Amino acid sequence: MAFPYKQILCTLFLSIQIIGVCPASESDDATYHKALSYAKQGHYGKALTLLQPLADKHPKPNRYFYDYLSVLGWAENYEAIVQYERDIQVKIAPRYVLKNLAFAQRQQKLFGKAQQTYQVMVRRFPKFIDAKIGLSLVLIDQNKTEQAEEVLLPLYKRHPENVDLLYAMAYLRETERKPLLALPLYEKIVEIKPLDQISHKKRILTLNRLGASHLAYSLIEDPSIFSKVELARIRADMAAHRTRWGSIPPLQEKDRFKETDLAIQKINENIDEARINLGENSPVTLNNKFNQLVALRNRYRMEEVVTASNQLAADGITIPPYAQNSVCDALLYLERPDEAEKCYLEVILAGHANVNTKVDLFYAYLENEKFSEAQQWIKKVASEQPNVIRGAGKKRVLKGNPKKTQTETVKSLRAAFADDLDLADSQFNWLHNNASYNTNLRRELANIYYWRGWPRRAQEEYDIGLHQESKNLGLRLGLPRNQLALNEYRESEQSIDQLFARYPEDKGVAKQKKLWGIHNMREFRTDVSFARSSGGTFGSEGFNMDSYLFSAPLDYNYRAYLHHRFNETEFEEGDGLLNHAGIGLEYSAPDLLLTGELHHNRYENNRVGASVLGQYQFDDHLSSFLSLESLSRDTPLRALNQGIYAKSVSLGGQYRWHESRSAGLNLAYLDFSDGNKRESFSGFWSERWYNRYDYKLSTRIDLFSSKNSKKNTIYFNPERDFSSSIAFENDFLTWREYENSFYQRFIVSTGFYNQKNFSSGGTWALQYEHRWKARNRFELLYGTSYAKNLYDGDYEYEWNYYLTLDWRF
């Protein structure tokens, strides 16, 4: 820190006559006065040339030597001064000489020696305040801030208006990294010396360090007192602060990017100006480029973030962790999870221990299908967070830690993403019960209910949450998806359109918009199968194709469709053939699904028929259906081949507890044209025993019983029969990448069949299939099965090959 030592020394030099220190001739005095004249005019070189011989001529110390040292100080030749320190007897040297020596030692960073010199001065001249100030400064230089404070505080109490003392106090606070305490000191100096440019500058730079960059910039009256670097840094900090302000939710949602857009504009201007004034790779230029990455990330201009970071890497520039974090976010947003995972790990290893970054790494693990790593990681992150945080001050008030809630929420979501919805349900209910007004927890609980197949229960939570916090984006995002599940199409469209108009950049919103678009597409579904049997009960070889082509939704609730079914099977008496062509209308509304179809059937006879199907959902668990067909699809092809058809009515119901358990019953009645009456009962119970993202184990028990009134028909028509079976279903997730996935399924089943008047026996089947899904629009399933069945007391072995396609376009 600089002080007006030149003026002080000059005054001393002119006013103090050191008479008697050494004898001097008249010629020496003349030379001395001539040197003095040169020094006053600022010609230090000439003055030193005259003084040095005089100083060396007489035994040291002498007055010429002391004055020679003084002029060296005025000339700022501190290195020369410290070379003479052995010739200075500190116990007898004048005060101004010691001050000059101590100052030179400090300027040469000889802090230990400077401290010793100042300590001598304090002992010899206890009332000399400058000595104590100098001692405190050199203590601060050595980071001995506590000792410096012990020196300064008593002085400050006695001399609160001393500018040099105020500067020293400010230097102490800056060294302690307490700019908030330094600022009022600089302001006091400005008050005392309004024209002091150094204090003005220090005040502005301190304001900038405190984050008040815009205020600091507004106080600059004379830019010339600042360097180009200092001005550029203030402008860079202004843009950085504006970027942070852009993260604060505005009063109007439409203005949420206003500050960020201004920040990007200012950053771009700063980069151009810094390139010209400071260079392409100057620290300030690079700092602006780093801030640019953050601002572009906040503006969801993710491609530009990656492009800019790649350019920095190509230039050999290392991006600091805070800016690199924005690159990681951009990679994750752009669905490049491998790169995002590596990026987050590098940021965390670099010491950027931000909780949000650690949570983002969890999501990168998930999107890389690394559920085990994700689970271990989020458990670690959650365990690091204390339940409460302590406030500052004497009372140390305890309050809940929001980061703990955040990490526990994500940890519970881990269970949901791993398809352990039962565990996620219990965890979120516990969290919600302990923080019932936390709308984020209510949102996640609603999402869990939706995933479990309980949209009505989820809707209650969405409604309550939006009543509590109408602007919660997460709740608003889950609402249209849930409305779509409830067949509330108009409401869903309205919710999606409102969200997309306001948040088109949000991936969740964009996904809902995309799914709504897919819902409004046409749909083609087909089931194709080919069977070959060792017996002839249902034919030795057969081919079946059943296809539907649906229109796009009409007036939200309707879809027209075309239906074609083709079945051809070889029988002993000849080939059986069915061509079914139908046109129908589907109506879906909350709790209700109705379909009606008129169809023409060409088989041994030609027949026009009609069918009606209705399904009603009482709540999230119980549903029922009723079906009426004038030509039942359950009519055996062998009967149709003989001109026999059946009318049917069936009534059934299903109770679905959750995603892992359901049961159903079905009663059917078929009235054949040959006089046969068939009554049947069937039921099932499905239970999933192991439920994880990559493997699921389920069992399904099926029961069936029927009785027929007519005997000796050409088609299989047992007088009475009963069957039971249990299937062990193994589902494997083999590969998944966002909306695309590949599953494998292997089913082993065994059962028992009993037919009146025939021997009973066991049955079994093996089934293996693949299922591909793509972009939420395409699903392809194909597989084969091999089964052992019992008919009329004889076993038959059957191979079946099948394919199912569902395509929206």
N, C-alpha and C positions, 0 to 999 in steps of 0.2 A: 504494500500500500504506500503511495507517494505522499509526502508531506512538504510544506514550503520551507524546507531546510536551507535552500539557497539564500532566501531573503534573510532568514535568521542569522546565518553565518556571515552574510555580507554586512549586516548591521553590527554584529559583534566585531567583525574585522575593522570596520570604520571607526567604531567607538572605543574599542579597547586598545590601549597602548601598553604593550608588555614591556615596561621600562625596567631595566636592571636584570633582565634575563641573561643578556650578554652584551658586552660592549660593541659598539658599531661605529664605523668611520663615517665621515660625511659622504664619501662616495658610495658606501653601502646603503646609506639612507636614501641617497638619490636614486640608486638602482631600485631599491625597495618601493619608493613612491611611484616610480615609472611602471613597475610591475603591477602595482595597485591600480594605476590608471588603466592599464590594459585589461585587467580583470573586470573592472567596473564596466568597461565597454564590451565585455563579452569575448575579448581576444585571449582566451585562456591559454592557448599554445604559447603565445609570446610572453604572457605573464609567467608561465611555468618555466620557460627558458631562462628568464632572469632570476627567478626565485630559487631554482635548484642549486646553482653555484653558491648562493648566499647560505642556503640551508646546510650545504656540505662544508662550507668554509669554517663555520663555527661549531664548537662542540654541541652535540645534541643532549638534551633538547634546547632549542633556541627559538626565538620568536619567528625567524624566517622559516624554520622547519615547520612550525605549527601552521603558519599561513600558507606555506607550500601545500600542506595536506588539505587545507581548506579549499584552495583553488582546484586541487585534484578532485575534490568532492563536487565543486561547481561544474567541473568538466565531466562528471560522472565516470571518472576513471577509478572505479572502486578497486579494481585488481591491483593498481599501483599502491593504493592506500594500505591495503592489508599486507603488502610486502614490507611496510615500515612498522608493523605492529610491535616488533621487538624494540624499536627505538623509542617507543612511547611508554613512559612510565605512568601507568594508570593511576597510581596513588597520588601523583602530584600534577598530572596534566590538567589543563583547564577544562572546564565543563564542555565548551563547544568542541574541543578536540576529541574528547571521549565520545561525544554524540556523533561526530563525523566518523570516527572509527567504528562504533557499533553499527551505524547505518550501513557503512561499506561492507562490514562482515555479513550483515543480514542479506545485502544485495548479492553477495558472492555465495549465499547459502551456507555460510559457516555459522549455523545457528547456535551451536554450542558455545563458540567463542563470543558471538554477539550477546548471548544470554549472560555470560560472565562479565562482559564489559558493562552491560546495562545494570547488572546487580551491583557492581562497584559504584556506578553513578548513583544508584538509589541509596547506597550507604553513605556516600560522600555528600550527596545533595538531596536529602530526604524531602525537601519541599519542592523539588524540581519535578513537576507533573509529567513533563515530556519523557523523562527517564522511565517512569513507571509505565507510561503508555508504550514506549518502545519495548520494555521488558515483556509486557503482555502480548505484543505483536509477535515477538520471536518465540514466545511460548506457544502461541497459536500455530505458528509455522511448524512446530514440532508436534502438533496435535495434543499438547498438554493443556487442554481446554479448561479443565477444572482449576489448575493453578492460575491460568490466565484470568478466569472469572474471579478468583479470590483477590487478584490485584485490581481488577477493573471495577467491580461492584462498589467498593467503598469510595473510589474516586468518582463514580457516576452519581452517587448520592450527594457528594459535596460540590460537584461541578457538572450539573445536568445540561449546561449550555455550551460546554467545551466541544467544539466541532471535531478536533482530533480525537478526543475521547469517544465521541459518538461514532466516528468512523471505526475506531478499534472495536467498540461494542458490536457494531454491525458485522465486522469481519469475524468476530467470535461466533455470532449466530449463524452466519453463512457456513463457517467451517463445521458447526454442529448440525448443519443441514436443517436449520430452523428458519427458513426464509420469512415465515409469518412473524417471527420476532425481530427480524432484521428490517422489515418494511417500515414500521413506525419510526425507527432510528433514522433511516434515510429521509423520511418525510419531515422529521424534526430538523434535520440539517437543511433541507430545502426551505423550511420556515425561517431558520436563522439566517441562511445565506441564499436568498432567492436566485441570485445570479450564478450560483455554483453549478457548473455543468456536470461535474463528476457525480454529485449527489442526484441530480436529475436523471442521469443515465443509470446510476445504480438502482434508483427507485423503479424505473421502467423495466429494467432487466429482472428485478426481483418480482415485480408484478407478473411478468411473463412466466417466471419459474413457478409461481403460485397458481398458474392456470388462468389468470386474468389477462389473456393475450390481447383480446379486443380492447380492454381498458388501457393496457400498456401502450398499444399502438395509437390509441386516440390521444395520448398525452405527449406524443413526440412532436415537439415544436421545431427542433433543429436536427434534421436527420444526419447532418454532417458530423455530429459528435459520435455517431455509431459507425461501426465498420459495416461493410457489405454483408459479411457473414452474420453479424448480429441482427441486422434488419431482415435478412432472408430467413433467419431462424424464427424471429417473431411472427413473420407471415406464415411460415410453415406450421408453427404452433397454433395460430389462429384457425387454419384450415383443419388441423387435426381435432381441435376442440369442436369445430362445427360438425365434423364427422361424428363425434361422440354425441353431440346434441341430437343428431338425426336418429339416434337409437331411442330417444325418449318419445313415448306415444304422444302425438299431438291431440289437441282438442277435436280437430276434424280429421277423420281417417284419410280424406283425400289429400291432406297435406303431409302425409307421413314420410314422403321422400323429398320434401321441399328443402330441408336443411342439407340432406345428403347430396342432392343435385348441386346446390350451391358450393358445398365442400369440394365436390369433384371438379367443378369449374375453377375454383381458386387453386386447387392443387395443380391442375394442368397449367395454369398461369404461372404458378410458383416454379414448376419444373422448367418451363421455357426460360424464365428470367434467371434462374440459378444456373442453367446451362451456359447462358451467355456471360454472366458475371463471375461465376465461380468454377465452372467446368462440369463436364458430363458426369464425372464420378466424385465430385466433391461431397463431403459428408452431408451438407444441407440438401443437395440435389438428390442424393440417395434416400435421405430421410423423407423427402416428398414422394419419391417413388414408392417407398414402403407404405406411407400413409395412403397412397393411391390404391394399393392392393386392398386395404381395409375398407375404404370408401366404396370401391367397386363391388366388394363382397356384400356390403350392407345394402347396395342397390340391386343385388341379385344379377349383376352383369358378370356371371361366373366364367364364361368363355374368355372375357377380357382379362380376368384375374389370372387365369392359367397362362394366357399368352404373354402377359407382362412378366410373370414370374419366370417363365421359360427364357425370356430375353435377358433378364437379370442373371440367370444361371449361365447363359451362354457368354455373358460378359465377365464371368468369374466373380460375381458379386454374391456374397453370403447374405441371405435374407434373415433378419432377426426373428426370434420366435413369435413375437406378437403379430408380425405381418405374415409370417409363414403359416400361422394358424388360419389366416384368411384363405390361403391357398388350399389348405387341407379341407376347409369347409366347401370351397368351390369344387374340388375333386369329388367330394361325397355327393354334393348336389348334382353333379354331372354324371353320377352313377359310375364312378371309377373307384370302387371301394378298395381295390388292392393298393393303388397309389395313395389313397386317402389314409389307409391304415399305416403305411410306412411313414407318411408325412406326420401324422399325429404322434407316432412314437418318437420321431426325431425331435419334435417340439417339446414333448414331455421330458425326454432325456436331456434336453438343453436347459431344463430347469423352469420351464413355463408351466407351473403347477396350478393352472386355472381349472376349477372344477368343471366348467363347461367343456373345456378341451378334453378332459378325461371322460366325460359323458359322451362326447362326440366319438371318441375312440371306441366306446362300447357299441355305438351304432355302426361304426365301420366294421367291427368284428361281426356283427349280426348280418350286415349286407354281404359280407364275405362268407356267410354260412358257417362261421366259427363260433358256434353256440357255447362250447365248453370254455373257450378263452373269454368270451363275452361274460359268461356267468362268473368266472373267477375274478375277472377284472372289476366288474361292478360291485361285487361283494367287498373287494379291497377298497374301492373308492368310498363306498358307503361307510365302511368301518373307520375310515380316517376322519370322518366328520363328527365332531362332538354334538351331543344332543342340545346343548345350550351354549350361548356365547355370553361373555361378560362385557358389560359396558365399561367405559372409561370413568375415571374419577374415584372418589373415596368410597362411594356406596357400592360400586361394582355390581350394578343391577344385572340380574340374569334374565335372559330372554331366549325364546326358541331360535334355533339355528335354521334359517330357510334353506341353506345348502344341505342340511341333513334331510329335510323333507324332500328336497329335489332328488337326492341320490337314492333315498329309500323308495321313492316313487318309481324311478328308473329300474331299481333292483326288482321291484314287483312286476314291472312290465317285462322284465327278462323272462319271468315264468310264463307270461301270456304269449310272448313271441316264441317260446319253446313249446307252445301248445299245451302247457300245463295250466289250463284255464281254471280248474278247481282251486289250485294253490293261489293263483293270481286273484281269484274272487275273494278268498278268505283274507289275503293280505291287504287288498284294497278296502275291504269292509272294515278291517281293523284300523287302517290309517284314517279312513273317512270318519269313523266313530270318534276318533281322537282329535280330529280337526274338521268338524262338520261344516264349517264355513269356508273351507278351502275349495274354491271352485275348480282348481286344477285336479284335485283328487276326485271330485265328483265327476269331472269329465272322464277321467280314466276308468272310474267305476262304471259309468254309462257305456264306455267302449267295451269293457269286459262283458257286460250284459248283452251287448249286440253280438259279440263274437260267440257267446254261448247260445245264441239263437233265441234271445228273449227281447225282441225289439220293443214290446210294449213296456216292459220294465225299464228298458234303457230310455225310452221316451220320457218317462216320469223324471228321470235324473237330468236329462237334457233340459226339460222345461224348468225345473227348479233352479238348475245352475244358471240358465240364461235370465231367469228372473232376478237372481242375485247379482249377476254380472253380464249385462247384455252384450258387451263388446268382447267377451272372451272368445278368441278366434278358435281355440280348440273345440269348445262346445258348439260353436256355429259350424265348424267343419264336420263334426260328427252327425249333426242334425239331418242334413239332406240324405246322407247314406242310410240313416235309420228310417227316414220317411219313405225312401225307396223300398226298403224291406217291408214296410207296412202298406205298400201299394198306394201311398199318398202322393201320386205323381205330380199333380199341380203344385202342391206345397214343396215337394223336393226340387222341382225345376225353379221355382221362385227363389228358394234358399240358395241354390247353386248359382243362379244368374247374379244375385246380389253379391255373393262372395267373389265370383270371378270378375265382376265389374270393379271391385275394390282391391282384390288381391290376386291379379293374374299371374304374378311371379311366384306365388307360394305353391310348392310342389303338391301339398295335400289338396289345395283347392283345384289345381290343374288336374290332379288325378280324379277328383269327384266330377269335374267337368267332362273328362274323358269317359268315365264310366256312364255318365248320363247320356253322352253321345252314343255309346255302345248299346245302351238300353233301347235307344230309339232307332237302331238299325234293323234290317231284315234278319231273319234267322233261318238257318237250314239245319235240320236234324235228321240223321238216318241211322238205322241199326241194320247191319247185314250179318247173316250167319249162314254157315254151311255145316251140316251134320251128316255123320255116317254111323250107322248102327249095325251091330251083328244080328239083330232081330228085325222083325217087321211090324211091331205093334204100332209104332208111329211112323213107319216108313223106313226103308233101308238107307235111303240117301235123300237129303232134302236141302233146299235153298230158300232163304227168306230175306226179304228186304222191306223195311218199314220206314217211310220217309215223310217228313213234314217240311213245308216251306211256309214260313210266317211272314206276313207283311210287317212293315214298320208300324208302330202303334198309331191307331186312329183315334183322335180325340182323347188321347191319354190312356183310356181304359180298354180299348178294343184292339184286337189283332185278327185280321182275316188270315185263313191258311188253306193250303192245298195239302191233301193227304193221299199218299199212294202206298199200297201194301201189295207185295207180290210174294206168293208162296208156291213152290213147286216141290213135290215129294214123290218118290218112287214107292208104290205099293205093289203087292203081289197081283192085285186085280187090275193094275194100270196106274199111270201117273195121275196124281192129283194136282190141280192147278187153281189158284185164286188170284184174281186181279181186282183189287179194291181201289177205287178212285173216289175221293171225297172232297168236299169243300165245306169249310166250317168257320165259325166265329168264336173267338175267345174273349171273355170279359173278366177283367180283374179289378177288384176294388178292395178297400180295407176289409180284411177278414174273409173275403169271398173270391172264389175263382169258379167261373162257369164256362163250359164249352159246349157247343152244339154243332153237329155235323150231319150233312146229308151226303149219302154215298151210294155209288153204284157198284155192285159186286158181280163179277163174272166168274162163274165156276161151272158146275154141271148145269146149273140154271142161271139165269140172269135175275138179279133182285136189287131193288132200290130199298135202302134202309136209312135209318136215322139213329143217332145216338146222342145222349145228353149226359154230361158229367158235372157234378157240383161238389165243391169242397168248401168247408166252412171252418174257420179257425176261431175257437171260442176264447182262447187266451194264448199265452206263450207256450202252453204245454199240450192242451187238448184240441184235437181237430177231428173232423168226421168227413165222410164223403158218401155220395149216392150216385150210382151209375145205372142208366137205362139204355139198353141197346135192342133194336129190332132185329139185328143180325149180330149176334155176339161174336166178338173177336176170340172168345174161348171155344167156339164151335170147332171140333176136330176137323182137320182138312179131309180126313178119310170119310167123315160124314158128308161134308160138302161135295165130295167126289161122287157121292150117291144121291145128290140132290136133297140132302137133309140139312136143315139149318136150325139154329136155336135163338130164341129171344132170351134176354137175361136182365136181371136186376141184381144189384149188389149193394150192400151197405156195410160200411166199415168205420173204424175209428182208430186213432193213434194217440198215445200219450207219450210225450217227449219230455223227460226230465231236464236233460241238458245234452251237450254234444256227445256224451259218452253212454247214455242210456235211453232206450226207447222201447216201446212195446205196442203191438197193434192186434186188432181183431178184424175179421172180415167174414160176412155172411153173403152167400151167393145162391141165386136160384136160376136155373136154366130150363127153359121149356122148349124141347126139341119138336120139330115138325113131324117126327115119327111117333109121337106120343110119349116119349121118355121125359121124365121129370128128374132133374138132378138138383140135389141140395148139397151144399158144401160149406164147410167151416174151416177157416185157417187162422192161425195166429203166430206171432213171432215175439221174441224177446232178444234185443241186441244190447250187448254190454262191452264197453271198451275197458280193458283191464290195464293197459299200459299206453300212455299217451304222451309222446314226445314229438318234437318237430321232425325227426328223421326216421322214426319207427313207431308204429302203432299196432297193438295186438288186441283183437276183438273176438268175441264169440257171438254167434247168432243161433238161437234155437228156433226151429220152425216146426209147427204142428199142422197137420192137414187131415181132414176127414170128409168123406162124401158118401152119398148113397144115391142110387139110381132106381127108378121104378120099373124099367124095362130090361129084360134079359136078352141075351143072344143077339146083340146088335153087331154090325160090321165094325164099328169103331170101338175102341177100348172103353168099356163101360161097366166097371165092377159094381156088383150089387151093393156092396159096402166095403169101404177100405179106410185104412188109417196109416199115416206115416209120421215119423218124427225124425229129426236130424239135428245135428249140431255141427256148426262150421267154425273153424279156427282161421281167422282172417289176419294176415300179416301184410301190413302196408309199409313200404320202404320209400323214403325220399332219396333218390339217387343223385339228383342234380337240380339246382335251382339258381336262377339269376333274375332277381326282381320278378317280373311278371311271367317269366318263362320257367318251366319246371318239367321234370321227368320223374315219374313214380313207377314202382314195380309192386305187384300184388301177388301173393301166393296164398291160396285157400285150400285147406284140407278139411273135408267134411265126412262124417260117417252118420249112419242112421239105421232106421228099422222100418220095414214095410209089412203091413198085414192086410191081406185081401180075403174076404169071405169066400169060403169053399176052396181056398188055395193055401199052400204052405207059406208061412211067413219067413222072412229072412233079412239079413243085413244088407245095407247099401253103402256106397262110398263114392267120393269124387275128389279129383285133383284139378285145380284150376290155377292158371298162371296168366298174368296180363301186364301190359304196359299202358301207361297213361301220360300223354303229353299235353301240356297247356302252354299257350302262347298269347301274350298281349291282351289277356282277358277277353279275347274274341274267338279263340280257336281251341278246341279240345278234341283230341283223338285218342281213342281207347281201342286196343285190340288184344286178343288173347286166345287161349285154347283151353279146353277142359277134357278130361277123360273120366267117365263115370260108369259105375256098375249099378244097374237098376233091376228091379224084379217086377214082372208083369205076368199075371195068370200063372204064377208058380215057376216061371222060367226067367233066368237071368239074361240080361242083354248088356252089352258093352258098347258105349257110344263115344265117339270123338266129336267134338264141336269146336268150330273155329268162328270167331266173331269179331266184328269191328263196329265201333260207334263213333260217329262224327257229329260235333256241334260247332257250327260256324256262324258268326254274325258278320254281316257285310252291308 
